[in-house]
Amino acid sequence: MSTVSINVTVLEHGQGLPLPKYETAQSAGMDLYAALGEGEAVTLGALERAMIPTGLAMALPAGYEAQVRPRSGLAAKNGVSVLNTPGTIDADYRGEVKVILVNLSNEPFTIERGMRVAQMIIAPVTQGDWVEVESLDETARGAGGFGSTGVK
Protein backbone atom coordinates (compact mmCIF):
# COMPACT_ATOMS: atom_id res chain seq x y z
CA MET A 1 0.00 0.00 0.00
CA SER A 2 1.38 3.43 -0.87
CA THR A 3 0.82 6.76 0.85
CA VAL A 4 0.88 10.37 -0.28
CA SER A 5 1.17 13.50 1.88
CA ILE A 6 -1.79 15.89 1.71
CA ASN A 7 -1.60 19.43 3.04
CA VAL A 8 -4.79 20.31 4.92
CA THR A 9 -6.16 23.45 6.56
CA VAL A 10 -8.75 23.05 9.30
CA LEU A 11 -11.26 25.88 8.98
CA GLU A 12 -12.71 27.60 12.04
CA HIS A 13 -15.91 25.53 12.12
CA GLY A 14 -13.87 22.32 11.76
CA GLN A 15 -11.72 22.97 14.83
CA GLY A 16 -11.96 20.16 17.39
CA LEU A 17 -13.03 17.49 14.89
CA PRO A 18 -10.70 14.67 13.90
CA LEU A 19 -8.87 14.82 10.60
CA PRO A 20 -10.11 12.23 8.10
CA LYS A 21 -8.78 8.85 9.13
CA TYR A 22 -8.85 5.21 8.14
CA GLU A 23 -10.83 3.10 10.61
CA THR A 24 -8.82 -0.07 9.92
CA ALA A 25 -5.36 -0.81 8.57
CA GLN A 26 -6.74 -2.13 5.25
CA SER A 27 -9.40 0.58 4.70
CA ALA A 28 -9.42 2.26 1.29
CA GLY A 29 -11.60 5.17 2.43
CA MET A 30 -11.14 7.60 5.28
CA ASP A 31 -14.13 9.06 7.07
CA LEU A 32 -15.27 12.68 6.69
CA TYR A 33 -17.00 14.39 9.61
CA ALA A 34 -19.88 16.88 9.62
CA ALA A 35 -18.50 20.28 10.69
CA LEU A 36 -21.78 21.80 11.78
CA GLY A 37 -21.81 24.34 14.61
CA GLU A 38 -22.09 23.21 18.23
CA GLY A 39 -25.71 22.24 18.83
CA GLU A 40 -26.56 22.71 15.13
CA ALA A 41 -28.28 19.91 13.24
CA VAL A 42 -29.52 19.40 9.69
CA THR A 43 -32.59 17.20 9.27
CA LEU A 44 -33.20 15.75 5.83
CA GLY A 45 -36.76 14.75 5.04
CA ALA A 46 -37.57 12.11 2.45
CA LEU A 47 -35.75 12.88 -0.82
CA GLU A 48 -34.23 16.08 0.59
CA ARG A 49 -30.58 16.94 0.12
CA ALA A 50 -28.10 19.28 1.77
CA MET A 51 -24.46 20.29 1.45
CA ILE A 52 -22.71 19.32 4.67
CA PRO A 53 -19.45 21.12 5.47
CA THR A 54 -16.38 19.17 6.60
CA GLY A 55 -14.39 22.16 7.87
CA LEU A 56 -11.42 21.12 5.71
CA ALA A 57 -9.60 22.58 2.72
CA MET A 58 -6.73 20.66 1.18
CA ALA A 59 -4.04 20.69 -1.45
CA LEU A 60 -3.81 17.34 -3.17
CA PRO A 61 -0.54 16.69 -5.00
CA ALA A 62 -0.64 17.02 -8.78
CA GLY A 63 -1.67 13.73 -10.33
CA TYR A 64 -4.14 12.82 -7.56
CA GLU A 65 -7.84 13.27 -6.89
CA ALA A 66 -10.06 12.66 -3.88
CA GLN A 67 -13.32 10.80 -4.38
CA VAL A 68 -16.18 11.39 -1.92
CA ARG A 69 -18.37 8.33 -1.56
CA PRO A 70 -21.26 7.19 0.62
CA ARG A 71 -20.67 5.32 3.86
CA SER A 72 -22.20 1.87 3.48
CA GLY A 73 -23.69 1.91 6.99
CA LEU A 74 -25.58 5.16 6.41
CA ALA A 75 -26.86 3.87 3.08
CA ALA A 76 -27.91 0.42 4.32
CA LYS A 77 -29.34 1.43 7.70
CA ASN A 78 -30.75 4.89 6.93
CA GLY A 79 -31.05 5.26 3.16
CA VAL A 80 -28.67 8.24 3.22
CA SER A 81 -26.20 8.55 0.34
CA VAL A 82 -23.88 10.98 -1.40
CA LEU A 83 -25.81 12.51 -4.27
CA ASN A 84 -23.02 12.98 -6.82
CA THR A 85 -21.20 9.79 -6.06
CA PRO A 86 -18.37 9.64 -6.41
CA GLY A 87 -17.82 13.34 -5.98
CA THR A 88 -14.46 14.38 -7.40
CA ILE A 89 -12.10 16.83 -5.72
CA ASP A 90 -9.42 17.95 -8.16
CA ALA A 91 -5.81 18.62 -7.20
CA ASP A 92 -6.16 22.35 -7.98
CA TYR A 93 -9.29 22.91 -5.79
CA ARG A 94 -8.57 24.85 -2.60
CA GLY A 95 -12.06 25.48 -1.20
CA GLU A 96 -13.84 23.68 1.60
CA VAL A 97 -14.68 20.04 1.05
CA LYS A 98 -18.45 19.61 1.32
CA VAL A 99 -20.60 16.51 1.02
CA ILE A 100 -23.94 16.54 -0.81
CA LEU A 101 -26.07 14.14 1.23
CA VAL A 102 -29.47 12.89 0.09
CA ASN A 103 -32.08 11.04 2.14
CA LEU A 104 -33.50 8.29 -0.06
CA SER A 105 -35.65 6.87 2.73
CA ASN A 106 -39.16 7.79 3.84
CA GLU A 107 -37.99 8.75 7.34
CA PRO A 108 -36.31 12.01 8.41
CA PHE A 109 -32.57 11.74 9.09
CA THR A 110 -30.68 14.17 11.32
CA ILE A 111 -27.02 15.07 10.84
CA GLU A 112 -25.17 16.46 13.85
CA ARG A 113 -21.68 17.86 14.40
CA GLY A 114 -19.00 15.18 14.34
CA MET A 115 -21.06 12.52 12.56
CA ARG A 116 -19.16 10.48 9.98
CA VAL A 117 -21.13 11.39 6.85
CA ALA A 118 -19.04 10.11 3.93
CA GLN A 119 -15.76 8.50 3.05
CA MET A 120 -12.95 9.85 0.92
CA ILE A 121 -10.61 7.88 -1.33
CA ILE A 122 -7.30 9.32 -2.56
CA ALA A 123 -6.54 8.04 -6.06
CA PRO A 124 -4.05 8.64 -8.87
CA VAL A 125 -5.40 10.38 -11.97
CA THR A 126 -4.89 9.26 -15.54
CA GLN A 127 -5.86 11.83 -18.17
CA GLY A 128 -7.03 10.67 -21.58
CA ASP A 129 -5.63 11.91 -24.88
CA TRP A 130 -8.24 11.65 -27.66
CA VAL A 131 -7.13 10.14 -30.96
CA GLU A 132 -9.71 10.56 -33.73
CA VAL A 133 -9.92 7.52 -36.05
CA GLU A 134 -12.12 6.56 -39.02
CA SER A 135 -13.37 3.33 -37.38
CA LEU A 136 -13.01 1.32 -34.20
CA ASP A 137 -11.80 -2.26 -33.86
CA GLU A 138 -14.47 -4.99 -33.76
CA THR A 139 -15.44 -6.77 -30.52
CA ALA A 140 -17.90 -9.56 -29.66
CA ARG A 141 -20.19 -7.04 -27.97
CA GLY A 142 -19.99 -4.42 -30.68
CA ALA A 143 -22.41 -1.53 -30.17
CA GLY A 144 -24.69 -3.50 -27.81
CA GLY A 145 -25.59 -1.10 -25.02
CA PHE A 146 -27.70 -1.06 -21.88
CA GLY A 147 -28.96 -4.56 -21.08
CA SER A 148 -27.50 -6.13 -24.22
CA THR A 149 -25.68 -8.86 -22.27
CA GLY A 150 -28.81 -9.94 -20.34
CA VAL A 151 -29.29 -10.49 -16.62
CA LYS A 152 -28.39 -14.20 -16.29
C-alpha positions in Angstrom: 0.0 0.0 0.0 1.4 3.4 -0.9 0.8 6.8 0.9 0.9 10.4 -0.3 1.2 13.5 1.9 -1.8 15.9 1.7 -1.6 19.4 3.0 -4.8 20.3 4.9 -6.2 23.4 6.6 -8.7 23.0 9.3 -11.3 25.9 9.0 -12.7 27.6 12.0 -15.9 25.5 12.1 -13.9 22.3 11.8 -11.7 23.0 14.8 -12.0 20.2 17.4 -13.0 17.5 14.9 -10.7 14.7 13.9 -8.9 14.8 10.6 -10.1 12.2 8.1 -8.8 8.8 9.1 -8.8 5.2 8.1 -10.8 3.1 10.6 -8.8 -0.1 9.9 -5.4 -0.8 8.6 -6.7 -2.1 5.3 -9.4 0.6 4.7 -9.4 2.3 1.3 -11.6 5.2 2.4 -11.1 7.6 5.3 -14.1 9.1 7.1 -15.3 12.7 6.7 -17.0 14.4 9.6 -19.9 16.9 9.6 -18.5 20.3 10.7 -21.8 21.8 11.8 -21.8 24.3 14.6 -22.1 23.2 18.2 -25.7 22.2 18.8 -26.6 22.7 15.1 -28.3 19.9 13.2 -29.5 19.4 9.7 -32.6 17.2 9.3 -33.2 15.8 5.8 -36.8 14.8 5.0 -37.6 12.1 2.5 -35.8 12.9 -0.8 -34.2 16.1 0.6 -30.6 16.9 0.1 -28.1 19.3 1.8 -24.5 20.3 1.4 -22.7 19.3 4.7 -19.5 21.1 5.5 -16.4 19.2 6.6 -14.4 22.2 7.9 -11.4 21.1 5.7 -9.6 22.6 2.7 -6.7 20.7 1.2 -4.0 20.7 -1.5 -3.8 17.3 -3.2 -0.5 16.7 -5.0 -0.6 17.0 -8.8 -1.7 13.7 -10.3 -4.1 12.8 -7.6 -7.8 13.3 -6.9 -10.1 12.7 -3.9 -13.3 10.8 -4.4 -16.2 11.4 -1.9 -18.4 8.3 -1.6 -21.3 7.2 0.6 -20.7 5.3 3.9 -22.2 1.9 3.5 -23.7 1.9 7.0 -25.6 5.2 6.4 -26.9 3.9 3.1 -27.9 0.4 4.3 -29.3 1.4 7.7 -30.8 4.9 6.9 -31.1 5.3 3.2 -28.7 8.2 3.2 -26.2 8.5 0.3 -23.9 11.0 -1.4 -25.8 12.5 -4.3 -23.0 13.0 -6.8 -21.2 9.8 -6.1 -18.4 9.6 -6.4 -17.8 13.3 -6.0 -14.5 14.4 -7.4 -12.1 16.8 -5.7 -9.4 18.0 -8.2 -5.8 18.6 -7.2 -6.2 22.3 -8.0 -9.3 22.9 -5.8 -8.6 24.9 -2.6 -12.1 25.5 -1.2 -13.8 23.7 1.6 -14.7 20.0 1.0 -18.4 19.6 1.3 -20.6 16.5 1.0 -23.9 16.5 -0.8 -26.1 14.1 1.2 -29.5 12.9 0.1 -32.1 11.0 2.1 -33.5 8.3 -0.1 -35.7 6.9 2.7 -39.2 7.8 3.8 -38.0 8.8 7.3 -36.3 12.0 8.4 -32.6 11.7 9.1 -30.7 14.2 11.3 -27.0 15.1 10.8 -25.2 16.5 13.9 -21.7 17.9 14.4 -19.0 15.2 14.3 -21.1 12.5 12.6 -19.2 10.5 10.0 -21.1 11.4 6.8 -19.0 10.1 3.9 -15.8 8.5 3.0 -13.0 9.9 0.9 -10.6 7.9 -1.3 -7.3 9.3 -2.6 -6.5 8.0 -6.1 -4.1 8.6 -8.9 -5.4 10.4 -12.0 -4.9 9.3 -15.5 -5.9 11.8 -18.2 -7.0 10.7 -21.6 -5.6 11.9 -24.9 -8.2 11.7 -27.7 -7.1 10.1 -31.0 -9.7 10.6 -33.7 -9.9 7.5 -36.0 -12.1 6.6 -39.0 -13.4 3.3 -37.4 -13.0 1.3 -34.2 -11.8 -2.3 -33.9 -14.5 -5.0 -33.8 -15.4 -6.8 -30.5 -17.9 -9.6 -29.7 -20.2 -7.0 -28.0 -20.0 -4.4 -30.7 -22.4 -1.5 -30.2 -24.7 -3.5 -27.8 -25.6 -1.1 -25.0 -27.7 -1.1 -21.9 -29.0 -4.6 -21.1 -27.5 -6.1 -24.2 -25.7 -8.9 -22.3 -28.8 -9.9 -20.3 -29.3 -10.5 -16.6 -28.4 -14.2 -16.3 
